[in-house]
Each structure stands twice: as C-alpha cells, then as structure tokens.
Amino acid sequence: MKNLLVSLMLMSALFIGSCGGGGSDAPAAGTGTGTGTASSALRLTATDSYATFYNTPSDTDIQTAAAKYNVIIGEGSMLSTAQVNTLLAGGKNKVLGYLNFTACEDTRDYYSFTGGAPADPNHPGQKFKSFVQIFPNAEPYAGWSHEFWANPANLDYQNLIVNYVAPKIAEKGFNGFFLDNVDLLEHAASDSGKCDSACKQGGYELLARLRKKYPDFVIVENNATSLTTLKTQVLQYPDNAQSSKVRFIDLLDGVYAENIYSMAVADPASSQVASSHPQPRDPSAPNPKLDDLKAIKSAFPAVWIGVEDFVEQCTPAYANQYNQYAGYSQRDGLALYVTALSQVLCLW
C-alpha cells in the first residue's frame, strides 16, 4: 500500500481468527505471534472492523473512523497527535502507523533531512545519516515516481528506521506499525528493487530489531506472501548470536496483500501506478498470490490475513463489484478491504 494512494478504505470484518502463527508450527514464546503483544487488547480479533488513512483527513472523517472501526492504518506525517488520540478512542482501537520498510519517497524528511540548521545538535541530520547519504545511487521504484529502493542489510539504514522513523511514528501515539514493501525480500535479480541473500537477511534482522524495540506494538507486513519467507528462521535478537531463533512470521501480527480479486489496468496517459484503473480479475484465471495466501492460511490457521482490493469509485454504481469481492473473500476466509484511489471514506 502506497502513501500515494490517498484514500480512506472500508474494511469488512471477515476475519479468520486472532493474530499470530498457529497450527503445527507453534511459535516461540514472547514473539510477535499471538503471545507477542503484551496486552490482549491490542491483538487483532474477528470482530475488528478496519479503515485506512493515507490523506489528511477531516475532523468528521476522524470521528467517524474512531467510532466505526477498531483498527485504523494511518499515514503518520498526515495525522496529528490529537487526531491519533481521537482514533485510539480511549484505548479501544488499534492505530497502526504507515512505515515504508524497504523503500523511501523523496518527500520524507529523512530522505535528505532538509529544512534544519546544520549546526543544530538536535537536528536529526546530526544524529542519523539520511536516506540519500546511505544510498546515493538508490534504484528508483518502477511505477512510483519519487520513490527509491533501500537495502535493509545496511546498518545505517536499520538505525535510521528503528531509531528515527519508527520513534517519530510512536511518539504521536500510534500503537502499531504497518510495514510496506516487505515484498522486496522476495524479489529476484531481475525485479525492480533487487535483493540478494544478504539483503534478505538484513530485512529479517530489521524486523527483529523493530520487534525488540516495540514488543507491545501490533505489526502487520504488506505483500510478502511466500511461505519460504514467512518460515525463515531469524535471530530473535540480532546483536546476540546466541539468542534463540524464531520464524519471520513469529515477529508479526498479520499479513496483508493487495490486488487479490482486482487488478490494475494502466492508464496509457500515465506511468504512475496510482493512475491505474482497477478491474475485477477473471476468477477462472491463475492467481498465484491468492494461492500463496491460501497456503499461509493452511500453514498458520490462526494468523490474520488481510487483502485490499480496489474499485474505480466508492459509489453505489460499484456496489456489485464490492459484493463480488466480498463473496470471494468470505469463501477464502480472508479479511477484505475495498477502496477507491480517491480521498473518500468508502462506506458500502
């Protein structure tokens, strides 16, 4: 999910159980799966309803979302501390801050740390290397202007994410993270955003460091759907080679994927993915990512799996399309989120 998808999504409560791994693959104690969140009130549950902010919302939208939804994923740079507090609704809701896990838009303050006095010892640029300093020749993210891939194996980058970016989100009152672009860890050498074995290992370590720093946060990752990735053994504490190993999924509270029942049809006038026109997928055609999600559900029956799909507009004219997606997700036992690529609150 991109921060460029300026929208507030309707998320239907079609959930498959509490967060975390389960079944024959029992998670290690004290990880992010099931027992990983210290307070059971912060775990994703079957009764939760969902919405997502990627724009600057109105006060009415904030109040509506806080009252109607139990989980809200929001863009931290566009929400004030007061708005996050309203969304939390006295602790009733889980509010997850968007965190670009393995890429960076050049509009982020940490891209170059511009705007601060270089002599100011409190300016973040005096304490952290900026993204462009760490990756001066970063590969552009194909289809998304102003965005560039990171290599999570870089320790300066890990430090930037864990000790600057994540705290900036947490200090606004968020009680969880939504990690975008985790699918980098599944990229091949020919993909946009290449990721070799060292890069993948760095991504595993980055999540472990984030979980160590925020043991009570709800953490959901986006678009890494391979069982090979999710079952990868990771040092629970990367700085201690003697620490126990856990699976990647044990550090998470949920898995999320996009465009499962819908597909983007590119606008020939634009190279920007956000300018694409979503259409229903042919249900009889191969759907490898849906197959991946079904495999996750089979291997980890208790893990929460969310899918996000799109319609052209959140209007009655597209209600049949929404109902079609809802039927598919109910059949497959997946949580469904349906929205449009516009700044609206989608109420179906």
N, C-alpha and C positions, 0 to 999 in steps of 0.2 A: 504493500500500500504506500503510495507516494504522498508526501505532503502536498504535492501539486494537485492531487485530487481534492479540490476544495469542496467538501460535502459533509453533510451530517447524515449518517446512514441509519436506516431502520434495520434492526437486527432481531429476527424472530427467535423465540425461545424454543428451539427444537433440539435440546442438548442430550448428550449421551451419558452423563454422569459427572462425578466430581473430578477435580483436576488431578493430574499426575499419572504415572505409569501404573500398570496393574497386570493381572493375569499371571502367567508362569514366570515372567520376567520381573521378579519382585525387586523394587528399588532399594537402594541402600538407605538406611535411616538418616534423617537430617538433611536430605536433599530437597530439591525444588518440586519433587513429585509427591503430591498427597500430603506427606508429613513435612514438606519443605517450608510451608508458610506457618509461622509460629501460631498465628491466630486462625482458627477455623472460619471466622467471619470473613476472611479475605480469600477464601477458596471459591473458585468458580463452581456454581451449582446448577442443577437442572432448571431451577425456577428463575434464573437470572435473565433479564432482557437487556439488549445491547444497543448502544449508539456510538457514533464516532464523529469527532470534530476535526476537520482539517482546515477550517477557516476561522476568521474572527467572528464568533457567534454573538447574536444579540442577547440582551438580558432575558428576553422572552424564551429564546431557544435554550439558554442555560437553565432556566427554571423548569421548562417543560422536560428537558432531558433528565434533570435531577429527580423529578417526580415520577417519570415514566420508566426510566431504565435503571438497572442495577449495576451495569458496567459501562463506563464511557471511556473510549480511547481518544485522547486529545493531543493536539499539537501544542507543546509546552510554550513555544515562543509566541503563540497567539492567545493564550489564556493567562489571565492574571491570577495571583494568589487568591484573591477574593472569589473569583469565578470557580477555581478549583475547589475551594472550600464549600461553595454552594453545591457543586456537583457531588461532593462527598456526602452531603445530606446527613451530617452528624455521624458519619461512620457507616451509614447503611450501604453506600455504594463503593465499588472499586473503580478508581480513576487511573488509567494507565497512560503514561506519557510516551509520545512517539520518540523513538531513538533510532536513528539511522545507523545500524550496527556495522555495516561494512562499506558504506559509501558516504559522500558528503556533497551537499549542494553549496555552491559558492555564495549563497545568500546567508549561510550560517555564520554567526560571529566567530566561531572557532576555525573557520576556513582560513582566515588570514589575521584575525584579531585586529582589524582596523577600527579606528574611532577612539582609541585610547591614547593617552600621552605615554610615549615610550619610557619616560623617566619615572612613571608612576609605579612604585613597587607592588601595588595592589592590582595592577592591570594584569589580566590573565596571560597576556603575551610575555610577561616577565617570568612566568612560572611554568608555562607549557609551550611546547613547540606547536605552531599552528599546522593545520592540515597541509597547506601548500608548502610549508617548510619540510614536513615529513615526506611528502610525496610531490616533489616539484614537477615530475613528469607523469602525474597520475593519468590513467586511461579514462577517457570520457565514457560515461554510461550511455550506451547506444539507445536512442529513442527518448532520452530525457536531457534536455538542454540544461546547462549549468550544474551538472552533477558528475561526480568522478568516483571511480572505484578506489577503495583502500586495500592495503594488505594487512589483515589483522595480526599477522605474525610480528609486525613491527612494535617493539616495546614502547616507543614514544607514542604510537597511536593508541595502544592499550591504556597507557597512562592518561592520555587525553580523554578517552571515552569514560573510563572508570572514575577518574578523579576530577574531571571538569564537566563533561557533558552530562553524565548521569546525576551528579550532585545538583547541577542547575535545574534539572527536572524535579528532583526530590525536594529541593528547598521550597518549591511552590506548593507542596502538599500532596503531590501525586503519591499513590501507594502501590504503583506498579509500573512496569515498562512494557511497551510494545516494540519489539525489535524487528526492524525492516531489513530487507535484502539479505537475510541469512542464507538464502539460496546460493550466494556466492560460494559457499563451502561445497556446493555440488557442481560447480562449473568445470567444464573441460577446457583444455588449452585453446580450443577453437572458439570458445564463447566470449562474448563481451564481458570483460572482467575475468581474467584468467586467474586460476587458483591452484597452485601445485600442492604437494603434500605438506610442505612447511606452512603455507598459507592456511590450509585446512586446520592443521594442528594449532595455529595461532588463534583461529576462530573459536576452537573448543576451549582454549585457555582463557580467551577474553570473556566468554560466557561464565566460566568458573570463577574468574576474578569478580565479575559483576554480581554473581550469586553470593559470593563470600561477603562482599561489602553490603549487600542488601538481602539478607536471609529471609526477611519477612515480606518482601515485595512479591506481588503476582507478576510473573514474567511469561509473556507469550511471544513466540517467534513466528515470522512470516515467511512462507514459501520454501522452507527446507523440508521436503516430504519423503526423502529416501529412508528406508529402514536402516540401510547401511550407515547413514549419517546419525540417525537418532540412537542407534545401538552402539556407536563408537564409545570405547572406554576412555574416560578423561580423568586426569588427576583432580580430585575434589579441591585441593589446594595447590595450584601450580608452582608455588615457590617452595614447596616441600615435596621433594622427590619420593619421600617415604609415605606420603599420605595415601589414603585408600582411593581406589578408582570407582567412579560411578559412570553410568551411561549418560550421553549427552541429554537424552530426554529426561533424565532424573533431575536435571538442573532447571527444568521448565515446568510451567503450569498449564501450558496449552500450545497447540499447533494450529496454524492459520494458513489458509491458501486462497488465492484469488482466481477468478475466471474459471470456475469449475463447470458451471452449467451455462455460462455465457462466454462469448469470445469477442475480442476487439476486432472491428473491421476498420482498417486505417482510412483516415481522411486523406485523399490524394493531394490535398492542398497543404497538408502539414506533415512534418516528420515527427511531431510530438505525440507520444502515446496518449496523452490526456485529450487529444483532439479526435481520438478514435470513436467509432460508433458501435456500441455493444449490441450484439445479436445473439439469440439462443443458439447453443450448439446443437448439432444433429445428435439426438440421443442414441442413434444406432452406430455412430462413428466411434473409432477408438478414442479413449480418453485416458491417457497414461497417468495424469496427475490424480484423477479420481481413483484409478486403480491403486495408486500409492496411498491415498487416504484410507481406502478400504483395508489395505494391508496393515496400516497403522492401527486402525480400529480393531482388527483381528489380533494383532500382537500385543496391544496395550488397551484392553477393553475399557479401562477407567479414564483414559486420557481425554481431555476436552479437545475437540477438533472443530474449528470454525471455518466456514467458507464465505467468501464475499463475492457477490455477483452484481451485474450492472444492467440497468435499463436506460433507455435514452432520456426519459424524464420520469419523475415521481408524480404521475398524474393518473387519473382513472383509465386513460387510454392504454396504459401499460399494466393494468392490474392483472390481466390474464397471463401476461408474461411472468409477473411476480408469482402468481399462483402456480404456474408450471414449475418454476424453480423450487417453490416451497414443497410441492409434491415430491420432486426428486430428492430433496434433502431429507425429507421425512422418511422416504423409502430407504435411503442410505444411512440414516442415523447420524447425520451431520447437522451442526448448528449453521443456520443460514443468515447471511447479512445481504440485503439488496439495497442498492442506492443508485443514484444517477451522478454524472460528472458535473454537478452544479451545486451552488451554495443554497441548499434547501434542507429542511427537515423532512425526511421521507416517512410519511405515515400511511401505511397500507390498510 
